[in-house]
Amino acid sequence: MRAACLLALAACNGSMEKYFAQDVVEIVDNVPYVAGTTNPRQELDLYLPRAVDHFPVVVFIHGGFWIHQDKNYFEPIVGLYHNVGIALARRGIGTAVINYRLVPDVDFEAQFDDCARAIAWVHDHIADHRGDPEAIVVAGHSAGGHIAALAAFDDARLTASGVDVTAIKGYAPLSPILDLAQMAASSQEDADIAAEVFGPDLAPDSPSTHFKATVAPLLFVIGDRDLSFVLAQVPAAITTLESLGAPVTFQEVPGKTHDDIVVDFDTDADLVTPLLAAFVHTVTH
C-alpha cells in the first residue's frame, strides 16, 4: 500500500515531472529578466527542446487574478506551470514561463511592464539558447490571458516598454478575461478584485476596449465548463473580432473547466497543447 501511495504521489509531483522530462527538455530555472534584480518575481524559467535549433518560443503568463500564484504554483502537486513548458518543448517549441510582480505590491501598470520586459528579454537572449528571436508567441491563462490579449490589442504598451512587437507572431489567450466591467458585474468578489487591481475605471485595461482588425493572429481557447463570465464574454468577443476582420481562431474544448485548461497540459487529458502547438508552428512558420 505504501509503495502504491508513493508511486501515485510521484505521478502527480511537479518536481518528478521535470526530472523525467530532462531527456527531451532542457530546463533553465530562475533566470532574471530585469538587469540587477534580486526579486524572484522578475525571473523566468526556460523549457528548451533538445536536439532542435532555431525553434519558436512561447512566453507564457500565469494566472491568479493578478493578485496571487507564480511560475511554480502547486509545483509539488501538479507542476503548474512547469507542465506548460514541458508540454510545448516536447513539440519543438521553447517556452519561457514567467513570474511577475503582483497587486497590491505593485499596481497593474508595473505588473504589465514586468510581462513586457520578460518578452523583451526573450527577444534579446533566446538566440543564446538556440531559439528564434523573431518567432515569439505570447500566451497566458486567465489573468495571464487578459494580459496577453491586452498586449495584442494595445500593443503601444509593449512598445513603450521596449518590446519589438514585430517579433511577436501571435497571441494565445487561454480562458482570458476580456471585459473587466462584465467580470466585475458577475459577483461582488469579482467586483472587489477588479477595483483592487484596476481602480474605478475598468475600460482602459480591458482588451475589449482596444479591439481592432490590425492585430497579429490570435488563438482563443476556453472550456465549455469555464467560468460563467468567461463563457459569456469570450464567444461574444469572437463575434465582434470576426466582424472587424481580425485574424482570430476560437476553440471551445468540451468537458473542460477553467482550471482544466491549464492543469491538463502534458497529461493524457491534454486537449489544449495540440491546439496551441499547431497555432505556434503555423504563425511562426
N, C-alpha and C positions, 0 to 999 in steps of 0.2 A: 504493500500500500504506500509506504513512504517513497519507494523508488518511483512509483507511478505519479505521485504528487510532485516530486522533483522534476520529472520529465514534463509534466503539464506546465509547471512554472517556467521551465526553460523555454517551452514552446511559445510562451507569450511574453518573454522577457526581452525588453528592448536592447539591453547590452548583449545578450546572446545573439540577437538578430544581427547586430553589427559585426559580431565576431564571425558568424558563419557566412556573412556576405563578402568577407575580405578576399576570397578567391577571384571574384569578378568585379568588386568595387573597391577603389582606393578611397579611404576616408581621412580627411584632414580636419581636425576639430579645432574650434575656438580661435578662428583667425580674426584679428581685429580689422575692421574696415574703416575705422577712423584713426588717422595717424596719432600716436601717442596716447590713445585711450587706455584706461585701465578698467573701464566699465564693461562687465561681461554682457550687458545688453547692447553693446555695439560690436558684437562678434558674430561670425557666421561659421557654419560647417560646410565643407565641400564633400560631395559624393561624386567620384570621377570614375567613368567606365574604364576598366583596364583594357589594354591592347587595342585602344581606339584613340585616334588623334583627330584634332580639328572638329570636335563634336559640338553640337549645340548645347546651350546652357539654360536651365530654368532657374530663375531667382524666385524662391518660394517664401511667402509671407504668412506666418502662422496666424491663427485666430485667437479669440479670447475677449471679444467685445472691447478691444482697445485698452483694457484695464488689467488683464492677467494673462497667464500662460507664457511659455518661452519655447525655444527650439528643442528643449529636452523634456517637454511636457509629458508626464506619465512614462518617462523613459524606463523605469524598472518594470513596468507592467506591459504596455503595448508598444512602446518605442516611438511614440509621437515626438518629434516629426521625422525621426530617422527613417521610418518606413517609406516616407515620400521620396527622400533622396535615394534610398536603396532601390526602390521600385523603378525609378526613372533611369538610374545608372545601369541597371540590368538591361535596359533597352537602348543603350548607347547614348544617353543624354546626361550630361553633367548637371549637377544641381547644387545651388547654394541655398541652404536653409538658414534663414537669418533670424537673429534677435533684433529687437528694437526697444527703446525706452517706452515705458507705459505711463498712461494717465493714472493718477494725478502727479506723478513725479515730474513729468513734463506736460506741456499742452500738445494738442493734436498736431500743430504745425511742426513742432520739433520731432514728434513721432514720425510724421510723413517724411521729414528731412532725413531721418535715420534710414528709412527704407530707400530713399533716393540715393543716399551716399553709399549704401550697400550695393545698389545696382551699378553705380559709378565705379566702385572698387572692382566688381566682377568684370566690367568692361576693360578696366585698366590692367588687370592682373591675371585673367583666366588663361591667357595665352601661355603664361609661365607654367600652367598646369595642363597644357595640351588642348585646351578648349578654344573655340572660335569666338573672339570678342565681338564679332559682327552678327552673331546668331543667337540673340538673347530673347527669351520669352519670360514675362513676368506673370507669376501665378500666385494665388493666395486663397485661403479658405475662410469663409465667414467674415469677420472684421478684416482679415487679410485679403479676402476677395473684394471687400469695399475699397481697400487701399489700392489694390491692383486696378480696379475699374476706374477709380478716381485718377490714377496715374495715366490711364489710357485716354480718358476724355478731357482731362485738364492737364495736358502734357506740358504746359508752360511751367507748372510747378516743378516738374522734373528738370527742365532746362535751367530754371533758377537755382537748382541745387547742383548744377554742374553735370547733369546726365546728357550724354549724346543719344537723343531719342531715335536717331536713325539706326542705331544698333539693335533696337528693340523691334523684333519682327512680329510679335504677337502678345496677347494678354489672355490669361485664362482665369477668370474669377469663378471660384467654386462656391456654391451656396452663398453668394455675396449679398450684402446689404447695399441696395442701390438708391433707396429713397429713405432718408433718415426720418423725415416727418411721418411717413407712413409707418415706419418701425415704432416711433415714439407713440403713435396713436394706438398701437396694438395692446399695450398694457402699461400700468403705472411703473413697473420695474424697468421696462424698456424706455419709458419717458425719462426716468431718473438717470439712466445710463447716458442717454443722448444729451441731456442737459449738462451732466458732469463732464462729458468728453468734448462737446461741441459748443456749449453755451446756448443762448436763446434762438440764434439764427442758424437753422439747420441747412438751409438751401446751399450756401457756398461749398459745403463739404459733402453734398450729395452728388454722386456720379450722375444721377438723372438730370440734374440742373445743366450739365455740360454736354449732354448727348449731341452728337454730330455725325455726319457721314464720313468725314475725312479722319479716319482713325485706322490704326493697324488692325489686322484681323483679330477677332475675339472668339473665344470658346467659353460659353456659359454652361455650367453643369449644376443641376440640383437633384435632390432625391424626391421621389413622389410622396414621401412621408416627411418632408423637410419642415422647418419652422413655418408657422402659418403665414407670417408676414413675408417670408421668402417666397412661398408658393403664390402669394398674392401679387408681389411686385415684379418678380423676375420674368414670368411669361408676358406680362403687360409691357415690360421694358423691351423685350424682344420684338413685340409687335411694333412698338414705336421706332426702334432702331431699323427694323426691316423697311418700314415706310420711308425712313430717311435715306435708305440705300447703304447703310453701314455694313461692313463685311462681318456678319455675326453667324456663329453656329451655336445651336442650342440643343442640349441633351437633358432629358429628364430620366433619371435612372430608376427603374422600377424596384420597389421594395426597400428603398434606402432612406434612412433618416438623415438629419443634418450632420450628426456625428459620423454615421457610416461612411459618408462621402470621403472623409479623410482617414478614419480609423482602418478602413478596409484596404488601404494601399498595401501592396506586397503580401496579400493573403489570398487564399483560394476564393474568397468572396469579392475580390477586387474587380469592379467593373469600370472604374474611372481611369486607372493608369493606361489601359489601351486607348481610350479616347484622347487623353492628354498627350500621350507619346505620339500618336498619329498626327495630332494637330501640330505639335512641335516640329516633327520631321517635315511636315508639309510646308509650314510657313517659313522655315529656315532653309529648306531645300538641302 
